[in-house]
Amino acid sequence: MLKKKIQIENMVRKLRFNNNEMTQQQLAEEVGVSRQTIVAIEKYKYTPSLDLAFKIALAFDREIQEVFFITQ
Amino acid sequence: MNIKIRNTFAEITGASLAMIWMWLNLTEASLMTIQAVSKVLAQGIGGSIILIIALHIIFNILSSIITGQYEEDIDDERDKIFELYALQVSSAIFGISIVATLVLLGWFNLTIISGLIAITFSGFIASILSLLLKIYLYR
């Protein structure tokens, strides 16, 4: 059983820069959240819901596992 | 300072000012009738709501003047989670204080006026503490 806490990391910051240097505000508007939420996700301070994670992945035209992943 | 922290500060300021106003008007509570005490408490609660709305507007106008840009207040899933944490904290504090007030009322044979004041003030304190938690989470 996976009882221990897992650390979910992401590539949001990197993908933003690779995507015509998209700003946090632009990404926030595209997925319908506040800029502070994007900041928190990039700093790994907040793990988004599955719904939001899919929306972010779709914003970069990527698969969800390419954007969000677990580090052991 | 982002819009969430600013709005939370407005709420804390409004609630604190209303509490201070009520406190100043209830210094002679032991000599007041229950109608007079209830009137002060009702005015304080109503006043705090109006004050909070006014402070929200003032804080946002000031922020727009200083930064030169309008910041939209978007409520997303993260805000809802923080809202839930704050609600849990305020409900716990308010619940405990209601029980404590009722127990103390019977134990020390206090007047109903003291109970009324204690319950109203504990509501305000619970609200302020939950708002402080929100600021901590938004920091």
Backbone of each chain as ProteinMPNN parsed JSONL, in Angstrom:
{"seq_chain_A": "MLKKKIQIENMVRKLRFNNNEMTQQQLAEEVGVSRQTIVAIEKYKYTPSLDLAFKIALAFDREIQEVFFITQ", "coords_chain_A": {"N_chain_A": [[0.828, -1.211, 0.0], [0.397, 2.259, -0.743], [1.172, 4.284, 1.461], [2.805, 6.283, 2.286], [3.591, 9.788, 1.999], [3.462, 11.419, -1.104], [5.509, 13.357, -3.328], [4.477, 15.654, -5.546], [5.628, 16.963, -8.473], [6.196, 19.494, -10.995], [6.293, 20.733, -14.447], [5.557, 23.202, -15.129], [6.558, 25.87, -15.06], [8.815, 25.701, -16.772], [7.595, 24.86, -19.126], [6.017, 27.045, -19.676], [7.888, 28.994, -20.378], [8.939, 27.802, -22.609], [6.823, 28.025, -24.214], [6.437, 30.37, -25.971], [7.27, 32.201, -24.028], [5.139, 32.478, -22.172], [3.132, 34.301, -19.897], [2.492, 34.133, -16.306], [0.019, 35.173, -15.744], [-1.304, 34.977, -18.198], [-1.483, 32.192, -18.498], [-3.01, 31.623, -16.248], [-5.426, 32.908, -16.88], [-6.148, 31.398, -19.071], [-6.686, 28.867, -18.021], [-8.53, 29.46, -16.109], [-8.038, 30.28, -13.403], [-6.65, 32.05, -10.513], [-3.732, 34.222, -10.698], [-2.134, 33.856, -8.515], [-2.572, 31.215, -7.82], [-1.311, 29.839, -9.886], [1.301, 30.632, -9.356], [1.655, 29.388, -6.847], [1.447, 26.698, -7.634], [3.669, 26.423, -9.31], [5.688, 26.754, -7.457], [5.49, 24.453, -6.062], [3.858, 24.561, -3.881], [1.246, 24.117, -3.865], [-0.862, 21.519, -4.843], [-2.563, 20.924, -7.742], [-6.075, 20.195, -8.495], [-7.306, 17.247, -10.193], [-8.802, 17.992, -12.372], [-7.94, 20.675, -12.855], [-5.252, 20.165, -13.331], [-5.381, 18.695, -15.715], [-6.415, 20.692, -17.375], [-4.277, 22.506, -17.38], [-2.314, 20.955, -18.602], [-3.513, 20.627, -21.082], [-3.456, 23.248, -21.939], [-0.837, 23.554, -22.639], [-0.718, 21.777, -24.606], [0.012, 19.135, -24.032], [0.525, 15.783, -22.628], [-0.875, 14.784, -19.483], [0.949, 13.508, -17.738], [3.331, 14.443, -18.63], [3.507, 16.944, -17.708], [2.887, 16.951, -14.953], [4.395, 15.064, -12.381], [5.668, 12.37, -10.295], [8.129, 12.469, -7.728], [10.359, 10.223, -6.354]], "CA_chain_A": [[0.0, 0.0, 0.0], [1.158, 3.509, -0.811], [0.69, 5.135, 2.553], [3.693, 7.436, 2.503], [3.223, 10.971, 1.244], [4.242, 11.568, -2.338], [5.781, 14.735, -3.734], [4.134, 15.86, -6.954], [6.328, 18.115, -9.039], [5.666, 19.839, -12.328], [7.16, 21.408, -15.423], [4.761, 24.355, -15.589], [7.42, 27.047, -15.298], [9.635, 25.429, -17.955], [6.707, 24.828, -20.285], [5.586, 28.427, -19.948], [8.958, 29.687, -21.095], [9.061, 27.188, -23.941], [5.606, 28.347, -24.96], [6.515, 31.811, -26.285], [7.405, 32.938, -22.759], [3.789, 32.77, -21.672], [3.176, 34.822, -18.519], [1.639, 33.418, -15.337], [-1.325, 35.737, -15.888], [-1.904, 34.398, -19.416], [-1.833, 30.803, -18.198], [-4.109, 31.664, -15.274], [-6.66, 33.258, -17.602], [-6.489, 30.297, -19.973], [-7.249, 27.732, -17.278], [-9.589, 29.974, -15.238], [-7.685, 30.407, -11.977], [-5.944, 33.301, -10.245], [-2.288, 34.157, -10.937], [-1.526, 33.344, -7.274], [-2.651, 29.75, -7.853], [-0.229, 29.387, -10.782], [2.549, 30.851, -8.597], [1.721, 28.328, -5.825], [1.695, 25.417, -8.317], [5.071, 26.431, -9.785], [6.584, 26.63, -6.291], [5.105, 23.164, -5.439], [3.169, 24.835, -2.611], [-0.135, 23.674, -4.026], [-1.073, 20.488, -5.852], [-3.897, 21.192, -8.313], [-7.013, 19.074, -8.645], [-7.12, 16.524, -11.459], [-9.451, 18.831, -13.372], [-7.049, 21.789, -13.183], [-4.024, 19.592, -13.893], [-5.683, 18.393, -17.122], [-6.563, 21.966, -18.085], [-2.931, 23.068, -17.569], [-1.66, 20.12, -19.609], [-4.138, 20.961, -22.37], [-3.014, 24.601, -22.324], [0.481, 23.391, -23.269], [-0.888, 20.728, -25.616], [0.818, 17.994, -23.572], [-0.155, 14.776, -21.801], [-0.791, 15.214, -18.072], [2.163, 12.979, -17.088], [4.491, 15.221, -19.081], [3.5, 18.2, -16.933], [2.915, 16.607, -13.518], [5.015, 13.759, -12.141], [6.052, 12.09, -8.907], [9.554, 12.187, -7.474], [10.454, 9.265, -5.234]], "C_chain_A": [[0.863, 1.263, 0.0], [0.658, 4.478, 0.252], [1.553, 6.373, 2.734], [3.323, 8.581, 1.555], [4.096, 11.094, -0.004], [4.398, 13.043, -2.701], [5.478, 14.861, -5.231], [4.832, 17.124, -7.446], [5.768, 18.411, -10.424], [6.662, 20.62, -13.174], [6.504, 22.707, -15.906], [5.643, 25.552, -15.955], [8.215, 26.893, -16.596], [8.779, 25.484, -19.223], [6.204, 26.222, -20.663], [6.636, 29.153, -20.771], [9.156, 29.115, -22.494], [7.872, 27.525, -24.836], [5.523, 29.861, -25.195], [6.571, 32.699, -25.034], [6.053, 33.432, -22.245], [3.884, 33.273, -20.227], [2.261, 33.984, -17.62], [0.19, 33.883, -15.481], [-2.043, 35.127, -17.098], [-2.349, 32.961, -19.173], [-3.032, 30.748, -17.243], [-5.439, 31.949, -15.97], [-7.117, 32.103, -18.494], [-7.145, 29.124, -19.238], [-8.305, 28.155, -16.244], [-9.289, 29.961, -13.756], [-6.977, 31.744, -11.768], [-4.443, 33.111, -10.493], [-1.573, 33.572, -9.715], [-1.533, 31.812, -7.245], [-1.553, 29.177, -8.751], [1.124, 29.529, -10.07], [2.733, 29.716, -7.586], [2.022, 26.971, -6.462], [3.162, 25.341, -8.753], [6.069, 26.255, -8.636], [6.346, 25.327, -5.532], [4.428, 23.377, -4.077], [1.734, 24.355, -2.669], [-0.212, 22.641, -5.143], [-2.474, 20.67, -6.435], [-4.781, 19.953, -8.357], [-6.752, 18.425, -10.012], [-7.677, 17.354, -12.619], [-8.521, 19.964, -13.837], [-5.752, 21.29, -13.818], [-4.222, 19.265, -15.375], [-5.782, 19.681, -17.943], [-5.192, 22.582, -18.385], [-2.191, 22.284, -18.656], [-2.207, 20.449, -21.003], [-3.698, 22.333, -22.876], [-1.658, 24.547, -23.023], [0.467, 22.339, -24.374], [0.007, 19.509, -25.304], [-0.064, 16.971, -22.868], [0.06, 15.176, -20.338], [0.504, 14.736, -17.387], [3.439, 13.687, -17.544], [4.617, 16.519, -18.277], [3.632, 17.922, -15.431], [3.478, 15.2, -13.33], [5.432, 13.611, -10.677], [7.548, 11.907, -8.809], [9.635, 11.301, -6.246], [11.439, 9.748, -4.174]], "O_chain_A": [[1.908, 1.327, 0.649], [-0.157, 5.362, -0.013], [1.1, 7.387, 3.266], [2.811, 8.36, 0.457], [5.31, 10.897, 0.047], [3.526, 13.864, -2.415], [6.144, 14.249, -6.066], [4.643, 18.21, -6.898], [4.957, 17.65, -10.951], [7.698, 21.09, -12.704], [6.856, 23.238, -16.96], [5.489, 26.158, -17.015], [8.286, 27.813, -17.41], [9.169, 26.06, -20.239], [5.998, 26.522, -21.838], [6.315, 29.842, -21.739], [9.493, 29.834, -23.435], [7.915, 27.334, -26.051], [4.636, 30.533, -24.67], [5.999, 33.789, -24.995], [5.858, 34.608, -21.936], [4.639, 32.72, -19.428], [1.395, 33.245, -18.087], [-0.743, 33.09, -15.356], [-3.228, 34.802, -17.032], [-3.437, 32.556, -19.581], [-3.941, 29.935, -17.411], [-6.45, 31.309, -15.682], [-8.313, 31.861, -18.652], [-8.044, 28.472, -19.768], [-8.902, 27.306, -15.583], [-10.164, 29.67, -12.94], [-6.733, 32.482, -12.722], [-3.944, 31.986, -10.498], [-0.556, 32.891, -9.841], [-0.614, 31.19, -6.712], [-0.94, 28.161, -8.424], [1.981, 28.652, -10.171], [3.819, 29.149, -7.472], [2.77, 26.177, -5.893], [3.814, 24.31, -8.58], [7.147, 25.688, -8.813], [6.936, 25.115, -4.473], [4.427, 22.484, -3.23], [1.081, 24.204, -1.637], [0.301, 22.854, -6.242], [-3.463, 20.581, -5.708], [-4.304, 18.822, -8.27], [-6.066, 18.989, -10.864], [-7.092, 17.405, -13.702], [-8.337, 20.184, -15.034], [-5.22, 21.917, -14.734], [-3.34, 19.524, -16.194], [-5.289, 19.747, -19.069], [-4.957, 23.107, -19.473], [-1.53, 22.866, -19.516], [-1.454, 20.537, -21.974], [-3.583, 22.555, -24.081], [-1.358, 25.375, -23.883], [1.491, 22.049, -24.992], [0.657, 18.946, -26.185], [-1.224, 17.234, -22.551], [1.051, 15.825, -20.001], [1.083, 15.451, -16.569], [4.493, 13.549, -16.923], [5.694, 17.108, -18.184], [4.4, 18.584, -14.733], [3.089, 14.265, -14.03], [5.534, 14.587, -9.933], [8.171, 11.284, -9.668], [9.039, 11.606, -5.213], [11.644, 9.07, -3.167]]}, "seq_chain_B": "MNIKIRNTFAEITGASLAMIWMWLNLTEASLMTIQAVSKVLAQGIGGSIILIIALHIIFNILSSIITGQYEEDIDDERDKIFELYALQVSSAIFGISIVATLVLLGWFNLTIISGLIAITFSGFIASILSLLLKIYLYR", "coords_chain_B": {"N_chain_B": [[1.335, 42.921, -2.153], [-1.3, 40.733, -2.59], [-4.679, 40.621, -4.003], [-6.323, 38.934, -2.467], [-5.173, 38.809, 0.11], [-5.341, 41.477, 0.706], [-8.136, 41.921, 0.737], [-8.785, 40.238, 2.86], [-7.471, 41.536, 4.929], [-9.022, 43.823, 4.987], [-11.403, 42.75, 5.934], [-10.595, 41.855, 8.489], [-9.889, 44.309, 9.655], [-12.369, 45.664, 9.582], [-13.986, 43.983, 11.209], [-12.542, 44.15, 13.603], [-12.705, 46.892, 14.209], [-15.454, 47.156, 14.585], [-15.757, 45.521, 16.8], [-14.278, 46.94, 18.713], [-15.819, 49.279, 18.829], [-18.212, 48.25, 19.852], [-17.303, 47.317, 22.317], [-16.56, 49.721, 23.568], [-19.057, 50.839, 23.822], [-20.232, 49.181, 25.564], [-19.228, 49.372, 28.086], [-20.574, 50.024, 30.35], [-22.221, 47.897, 30.73], [-23.287, 46.312, 32.792], [-25.058, 47.954, 34.024], [-26.879, 48.425, 32.132], [-29.978, 47.824, 30.299], [-31.333, 44.718, 29.0], [-32.396, 45.145, 26.494], [-31.07, 47.447, 25.619], [-28.427, 46.533, 25.509], [-28.676, 44.5, 23.593], [-29.362, 46.072, 21.431], [-27.002, 47.533, 20.981], [-25.283, 45.404, 20.306], [-26.554, 44.397, 17.999], [-26.35, 46.624, 16.35], [-23.585, 46.752, 16.175], [-22.942, 44.339, 14.849], [-24.306, 44.691, 12.406], [-23.091, 47.068, 11.611], [-20.456, 46.191, 11.284], [-20.636, 44.617, 8.99], [-21.321, 46.493, 7.011], [-19.084, 48.143, 7.239], [-17.009, 46.403, 6.494], [-17.618, 45.953, 3.773], [-17.327, 48.577, 2.828], [-14.602, 49.015, 3.422], [-13.42, 47.085, 1.766], [-13.942, 48.193, -0.744], [-12.594, 50.676, -0.497], [-9.903, 49.835, 0.013], [-9.351, 48.489, -2.372], [-9.648, 50.528, -4.27], [-7.595, 52.253, -3.45], [-5.399, 50.553, -3.86], [-5.53, 50.248, -6.649], [-5.002, 52.861, -7.414], [-2.397, 53.21, -6.454], [-0.887, 51.088, -7.694], [-1.679, 51.367, -10.293], [-3.118, 49.624, -11.833], [-5.94, 47.463, -12.466], [-6.932, 44.836, -10.435], [-8.376, 41.751, -10.831], [-10.693, 39.909, -8.863], [-10.53, 36.654, -8.592], [-12.137, 33.666, -7.785], [-10.959, 30.552, -7.125], [-10.312, 26.928, -7.084], [-8.326, 26.65, -5.114], [-8.779, 28.821, -3.433], [-11.252, 28.072, -2.443], [-10.604, 25.842, -0.918], [-9.001, 27.012, 1.062], [-10.912, 28.657, 2.157], [-12.559, 26.759, 3.267], [-10.874, 25.641, 5.257], [-10.654, 27.87, 6.904], [-13.299, 28.175, 7.666], [-13.692, 25.836, 9.122], [-11.967, 26.291, 11.302], [-13.108, 28.648, 12.426], [-15.674, 27.703, 13.05], [-15.078, 25.712, 14.943], [-13.869, 27.214, 17.02], [-15.957, 28.985, 17.65], [-17.988, 27.208, 18.35], [-16.867, 25.879, 20.598], [-16.593, 28.093, 22.282], [-19.259, 28.85, 22.672], [-20.308, 26.681, 24.115], [-18.605, 26.817, 26.358], [-19.353, 29.346, 27.326], [-22.062, 28.925, 28.021], [-21.745, 26.979, 30.009], [-20.231, 28.418, 31.908], [-22.06, 30.418, 32.478], [-24.038, 29.095, 33.934], [-22.489, 27.989, 35.984], [-21.201, 30.157, 37.366], [-23.38, 31.639, 37.867], [-24.06, 33.812, 36.171], [-25.299, 36.831, 34.532], [-27.784, 37.003, 31.902], [-27.102, 38.901, 30.104], [-24.296, 39.044, 30.161], [-23.733, 36.598, 28.989], [-24.8, 36.947, 26.435], [-23.171, 38.998, 25.432], [-20.676, 37.712, 25.6], [-21.013, 35.569, 23.786], [-21.45, 36.94, 21.353], [-19.026, 38.377, 21.085], [-17.247, 36.232, 21.012], [-17.915, 35.152, 18.585], [-17.007, 37.146, 16.85], [-14.268, 37.05, 17.469], [-13.644, 34.436, 16.689], [-14.1, 34.682, 13.97], [-12.128, 36.582, 13.271], [-9.785, 35.165, 13.905], [-9.972, 33.048, 12.079], [-9.702, 34.467, 9.744], [-7.106, 35.378, 10.025], [-5.811, 32.97, 9.78], [-6.328, 32.498, 7.103], [-4.786, 34.516, 5.935], [-2.277, 33.596, 6.634], [-2.228, 31.241, 5.118], [-2.381, 32.28, 2.541], [-0.011, 33.655, 2.313]], "CA_chain_B": [[0.191, 42.311, -1.48], [-2.327, 40.395, -3.583], [-6.067, 41.034, -3.7], [-6.907, 38.079, -1.422], [-4.651, 39.262, 1.404], [-5.889, 42.828, 0.904], [-9.545, 41.78, 1.139], [-8.817, 39.624, 4.192], [-7.102, 42.62, 5.84], [-10.209, 44.693, 5.087], [-12.364, 42.053, 6.81], [-10.067, 41.884, 9.862], [-10.001, 45.69, 10.133], [-13.795, 45.947, 9.8], [-14.454, 43.233, 12.382], [-11.87, 44.68, 14.8], [-13.266, 48.209, 14.526], [-16.811, 46.935, 15.117], [-15.586, 44.984, 18.151], [-13.841, 48.044, 19.587], [-16.984, 50.164, 19.0], [-19.146, 47.577, 20.764], [-16.665, 47.287, 23.637], [-16.656, 51.067, 24.142], [-20.469, 51.113, 24.128], [-20.736, 48.214, 26.549], [-18.44, 49.473, 29.326], [-21.534, 50.095, 31.466], [-23.206, 46.839, 30.419], [-23.945, 45.8, 34.005], [-26.128, 48.891, 34.398], [-27.775, 48.571, 30.976], [-31.048, 46.827, 30.163], [-31.028, 43.734, 27.945], [-32.773, 45.761, 25.221], [-30.002, 48.377, 25.238], [-27.254, 45.713, 25.148], [-28.998, 43.85, 22.317], [-29.335, 47.119, 20.402], [-25.58, 47.806, 20.693], [-24.731, 44.228, 19.618], [-27.132, 44.348, 16.651], [-25.738, 47.718, 15.584], [-22.186, 46.364, 15.946], [-22.891, 43.292, 13.816], [-24.696, 45.34, 11.148], [-22.04, 48.028, 11.268], [-19.252, 45.486, 10.816], [-20.88, 44.183, 7.599], [-21.218, 47.696, 6.155], [-17.685, 48.584, 7.314], [-16.185, 45.475, 5.704], [-17.884, 46.249, 2.351], [-16.719, 49.883, 2.544], [-13.137, 48.859, 3.437], [-13.075, 46.345, 0.543], [-13.948, 49.16, -1.854], [-11.519, 51.662, -0.277], [-8.599, 49.173, -0.155], [-9.141, 48.187, -3.794], [-9.441, 51.799, -4.984], [-6.236, 52.699, -3.096], [-4.44, 49.675, -4.532], [-5.55, 50.579, -8.078], [-4.339, 54.162, -7.585], [-0.955, 53.036, -6.207], [-0.249, 50.221, -8.702], [-2.082, 51.809, -11.631], [-3.822, 48.574, -12.584], [-7.076, 46.84, -11.794], [-6.723, 43.404, -10.201], [-9.662, 41.066, -10.724], [-10.755, 38.927, -7.77], [-11.033, 35.365, -9.107], [-12.22, 32.596, -6.779], [-10.735, 29.246, -7.742], [-10.348, 25.777, -6.169], [-7.417, 26.884, -3.978], [-9.489, 29.735, -2.524], [-12.337, 27.316, -1.791], [-9.971, 24.993, 0.106], [-8.61, 27.906, 2.165], [-12.177, 29.09, 2.754], [-13.018, 25.617, 4.059], [-10.024, 25.576, 6.45], [-11.032, 29.004, 7.758], [-14.632, 27.87, 8.205], [-13.501, 24.802, 10.15], [-11.363, 26.932, 12.48], [-14.067, 29.559, 13.081], [-16.762, 26.898, 13.629], [-14.561, 25.05, 16.142], [-13.69, 28.217, 18.08], [-17.277, 29.5, 18.028], [-18.684, 26.106, 19.035], [-16.276, 25.698, 21.931], [-16.887, 29.258, 23.126], [-20.69, 28.829, 23.05], [-20.437, 25.691, 25.199], [-17.928, 27.379, 27.537], [-20.18, 30.451, 27.845], [-23.245, 28.359, 28.68], [-21.301, 26.323, 31.246], [-19.848, 29.468, 32.866], [-23.287, 31.127, 32.886], [-24.666, 28.313, 34.996], [-21.53, 27.761, 37.065], [-21.0, 31.37, 38.171], [-24.669, 32.318, 37.984], [-23.91, 35.123, 35.516], [-26.527, 37.34, 33.917], [-27.962, 36.667, 30.482], [-26.402, 39.963, 29.341], [-22.883, 38.631, 29.995], [-23.727, 35.503, 28.015], [-25.059, 37.532, 25.117], [-21.947, 39.72, 25.031], [-19.599, 36.723, 25.41], [-21.259, 34.817, 22.548], [-21.227, 37.841, 20.205], [-17.591, 38.646, 20.958], [-16.528, 35.017, 20.591], [-18.159, 35.049, 17.139], [-16.079, 38.063, 16.184], [-12.893, 36.548, 17.658], [-13.524, 33.247, 15.821], [-14.007, 35.175, 12.597], [-10.817, 37.222, 13.081], [-8.75, 34.113, 13.902], [-10.046, 32.306, 10.813], [-9.16, 35.364, 8.709], [-5.644, 35.354, 10.191], [-5.364, 31.701, 9.187], [-6.368, 32.682, 5.646], [-3.609, 35.316, 5.561], [-1.127, 32.685, 6.758], [-2.259, 30.327, 3.978], [-2.161, 33.05, 1.302], [1.248, 34.424, 2.361]], "C_chain_B": [[-0.89, 41.995, -2.508], [-3.741, 40.697, -3.084], [-6.698, 40.217, -2.569], [-6.478, 38.555, -0.033], [-5.243, 40.637, 1.73], [-7.341, 42.755, 1.396], [-9.674, 41.182, 2.538], [-8.455, 40.665, 5.251], [-8.286, 43.56, 6.063], [-11.226, 44.069, 6.039], [-11.902, 42.087, 8.266], [-10.229, 43.279, 10.45], [-11.457, 46.021, 10.472], [-14.32, 45.267, 11.057], [-13.836, 43.79, 13.665], [-12.463, 46.023, 15.207], [-14.665, 48.079, 15.129], [-16.739, 46.41, 16.551], [-15.21, 46.078, 19.14], [-15.031, 48.972, 19.88], [-17.972, 49.545, 19.999], [-18.611, 47.592, 22.195], [-16.814, 48.642, 24.33], [-18.091, 51.402, 24.546], [-21.042, 50.172, 25.183], [-19.965, 48.267, 27.871], [-19.353, 49.507, 30.562], [-22.607, 49.007, 31.317], [-23.961, 46.34, 31.643], [-25.111, 46.684, 34.448], [-27.182, 49.029, 33.292], [-28.875, 47.511, 30.986], [-30.667, 45.87, 29.037], [-31.377, 44.288, 26.556], [-31.649, 46.667, 24.716], [-28.759, 47.615, 24.791], [-27.477, 45.063, 23.781], [-28.92, 44.844, 21.17], [-27.883, 47.402, 19.987], [-24.98, 46.647, 19.886], [-25.249, 44.146, 18.181], [-26.525, 45.431, 15.769], [-24.282, 47.382, 15.235], [-22.062, 45.343, 14.83], [-23.226, 43.901, 12.441], [-23.628, 46.292, 10.655], [-20.798, 47.35, 10.712], [-19.42, 45.047, 9.355], [-20.709, 45.362, 6.641], [-19.762, 48.166, 6.077], [-16.779, 47.708, 6.447], [-16.365, 45.752, 4.211], [-17.182, 47.559, 1.959], [-15.191, 49.763, 2.473], [-12.633, 48.092, 2.222], [-12.931, 47.324, -0.615], [-12.775, 50.134, -1.71], [-10.146, 51.039, -0.537], [-8.316, 48.918, -1.635], [-8.932, 49.446, -4.621], [-8.015, 52.293, -4.72], [-5.171, 51.878, -3.826], [-4.363, 49.995, -6.025], [-4.837, 51.898, -8.335], [-2.821, 53.99, -7.461], [-0.286, 52.235, -7.327], [-0.585, 50.641, -10.139], [-2.731, 50.729, -12.457], [-4.929, 47.938, -11.743], [-6.828, 45.336, -11.657], [-8.072, 42.726, -9.987], [-9.607, 40.015, -9.613], [-11.382, 37.633, -8.291], [-11.018, 34.343, -7.98], [-12.025, 31.259, -7.47], [-10.711, 28.146, -6.677], [-9.468, 25.973, -4.934], [-8.093, 27.803, -2.94], [-10.581, 28.996, -1.757], [-11.778, 26.424, -0.683], [-9.598, 25.846, 1.328], [-9.848, 28.383, 2.92], [-12.701, 28.001, 3.701], [-12.21, 25.477, 5.352], [-10.446, 26.663, 7.442], [-12.378, 28.749, 8.431], [-14.55, 26.833, 9.325], [-12.977, 25.42, 11.436], [-12.391, 27.802, 13.191], [-15.217, 28.771, 13.709], [-16.315, 26.241, 14.932], [-14.464, 26.039, 17.298], [-15.052, 28.703, 18.587], [-18.069, 28.441, 18.807], [-18.198, 25.923, 20.45], [-16.659, 26.867, 22.835], [-18.36, 29.318, 23.527], [-20.897, 27.873, 24.228], [-19.824, 26.243, 26.483], [-18.767, 28.483, 28.168], [-21.386, 29.908, 28.605], [-22.887, 27.702, 30.006], [-20.988, 27.37, 32.311], [-21.057, 30.247, 33.369], [-23.958, 30.418, 34.061], [-23.787, 28.199, 36.217], [-21.41, 28.981, 37.989], [-22.267, 32.206, 38.317], [-24.623, 33.732, 37.384], [-25.231, 35.552, 34.893], [-26.575, 36.949, 32.44], [-27.24, 37.686, 29.598], [-24.945, 39.57, 29.105], [-22.777, 37.523, 28.963], [-23.882, 36.005, 26.6], [-23.807, 38.225, 24.566], [-20.827, 38.718, 24.711], [-19.783, 35.964, 24.094], [-20.996, 35.691, 21.311], [-19.734, 38.086, 19.999], [-16.813, 37.408, 20.531], [-16.741, 34.766, 19.101], [-17.196, 35.919, 16.364], [-14.643, 37.55, 16.277], [-12.656, 35.328, 16.757], [-13.339, 33.672, 14.376], [-12.628, 35.776, 12.321], [-9.707, 36.17, 13.028], [-8.766, 33.32, 12.6], [-9.503, 33.157, 9.659], [-7.629, 35.414, 8.791], [-5.061, 34.075, 9.605], [-5.325, 31.82, 7.661], [-5.157, 33.489, 5.165], [-2.356, 34.448, 5.605], [-1.061, 31.744, 5.542], [-1.963, 31.042, 2.66], [-0.782, 33.682, 1.205], [2.231, 34.009, 1.261]], "O_chain_B": [[-1.348, 42.889, -3.22], [-3.958, 40.987, -1.908], [-7.508, 40.737, -1.802], [-7.298, 38.687, 0.875], [-5.598, 40.92, 2.874], [-7.72, 43.438, 2.347], [-10.555, 41.565, 3.307], [-9.043, 40.688, 6.332], [-8.523, 44.03, 7.176], [-11.837, 44.765, 6.85], [-12.704, 42.317, 9.171], [-10.651, 43.431, 11.597], [-11.74, 46.591, 11.526], [-15.009, 45.885, 11.869], [-14.51, 43.893, 14.69], [-12.7, 46.274, 16.389], [-15.017, 48.798, 16.064], [-17.539, 46.79, 17.406], [-15.741, 46.146, 20.249], [-15.232, 49.398, 21.017], [-18.496, 50.232, 20.876], [-19.347, 47.84, 23.15], [-17.148, 48.715, 25.513], [-18.316, 52.155, 25.493], [-22.175, 50.336, 25.636], [-20.032, 47.337, 28.675], [-18.97, 49.085, 31.653], [-23.752, 49.188, 31.731], [-25.136, 45.984, 31.551], [-26.022, 46.237, 35.146], [-28.225, 49.655, 33.48], [-28.731, 46.449, 31.591], [-29.792, 46.168, 28.223], [-30.733, 43.943, 25.565], [-31.318, 46.654, 23.53], [-28.11, 47.996, 23.817], [-26.593, 45.07, 22.924], [-28.472, 44.508, 20.073], [-27.575, 47.497, 18.799], [-24.262, 46.868, 18.911], [-24.487, 43.864, 17.256], [-26.223, 45.198, 14.599], [-23.81, 47.688, 14.14], [-21.19, 45.455, 13.968], [-22.531, 43.661, 11.454], [-23.297, 46.333, 9.47], [-20.162, 47.859, 9.788], [-18.468, 45.097, 8.576], [-20.049, 45.254, 5.607], [-19.268, 48.535, 5.012], [-15.895, 48.21, 5.753], [-15.388, 45.784, 3.464], [-16.535, 47.646, 0.915], [-14.56, 50.332, 1.583], [-11.561, 48.391, 1.697], [-11.952, 47.298, -1.36], [-12.052, 50.39, -2.673], [-9.315, 51.634, -1.223], [-7.192, 49.104, -2.1], [-8.139, 49.448, -5.563], [-7.312, 52.702, -5.645], [-4.187, 52.414, -4.336], [-3.277, 50.015, -6.604], [-4.15, 52.051, -9.345], [-2.057, 54.544, -8.25], [0.751, 52.642, -7.85], [0.139, 50.309, -11.077], [-2.886, 50.89, -13.667], [-4.869, 47.883, -10.514], [-6.549, 44.652, -12.641], [-8.818, 43.081, -9.074], [-8.603, 39.323, -9.448], [-12.602, 37.527, -8.414], [-10.006, 34.175, -7.3], [-12.835, 30.87, -8.311], [-11.043, 28.39, -5.517], [-9.813, 25.522, -3.842], [-7.986, 27.582, -1.733], [-10.81, 29.257, -0.576], [-12.401, 26.268, 0.367], [-9.846, 25.458, 2.47], [-9.842, 28.499, 4.146], [-13.213, 28.288, 4.783], [-12.777, 25.227, 6.416], [-10.578, 26.419, 8.641], [-12.572, 29.063, 9.606], [-15.243, 26.936, 10.338], [-13.467, 25.121, 12.525], [-12.541, 27.718, 14.41], [-15.689, 29.129, 14.787], [-17.065, 26.208, 15.907], [-14.91, 25.757, 18.41], [-15.272, 28.819, 19.793], [-18.732, 28.75, 19.797], [-18.989, 25.823, 21.388], [-17.004, 26.674, 24.0], [-18.678, 29.791, 24.619], [-21.568, 28.207, 25.205], [-20.422, 26.158, 27.556], [-18.886, 28.558, 29.391], [-21.696, 30.374, 29.702], [-23.606, 27.835, 30.996], [-21.409, 27.247, 33.461], [-21.094, 30.684, 34.519], [-24.381, 31.041, 35.034], [-24.261, 28.296, 37.349], [-21.501, 28.867, 39.211], [-22.235, 33.328, 38.822], [-25.075, 34.702, 37.992], [-26.156, 34.753, 34.745], [-25.562, 36.615, 31.826], [-26.821, 37.37, 28.485], [-24.418, 39.734, 28.004], [-21.847, 37.504, 28.156], [-23.193, 35.558, 25.683], [-23.441, 38.059, 23.402], [-20.128, 38.845, 23.706], [-18.814, 35.742, 23.368], [-20.392, 35.234, 20.34], [-19.237, 38.012, 18.876], [-15.84, 37.507, 19.783], [-15.859, 34.234, 18.426], [-16.636, 35.498, 15.352], [-13.891, 37.603, 15.304], [-11.599, 35.203, 16.139], [-12.528, 33.101, 13.646], [-12.029, 35.518, 11.277], [-8.795, 36.269, 12.207], [-7.713, 32.959, 12.074], [-8.915, 32.629, 8.714], [-6.944, 35.484, 7.771], [-3.979, 34.076, 9.018], [-4.412, 31.311, 7.011], [-4.574, 33.187, 4.123], [-1.487, 34.544, 4.738], [0.016, 31.483, 5.007], [-1.356, 30.458, 1.762], [-0.406, 34.189, 0.148], [3.327, 34.562, 1.172]]}, "name": "protein", "num_of_chains": 2, "seq": "MLKKKIQIENMVRKLRFNNNEMTQQQLAEEVGVSRQTIVAIEKYKYTPSLDLAFKIALAFDREIQEVFFITQMNIKIRNTFAEITGASLAMIWMWLNLTEASLMTIQAVSKVLAQGIGGSIILIIALHIIFNILSSIITGQYEEDIDDERDKIFELYALQVSSAIFGISIVATLVLLGWFNLTIISGLIAITFSGFIASILSLLLKIYLYR"}
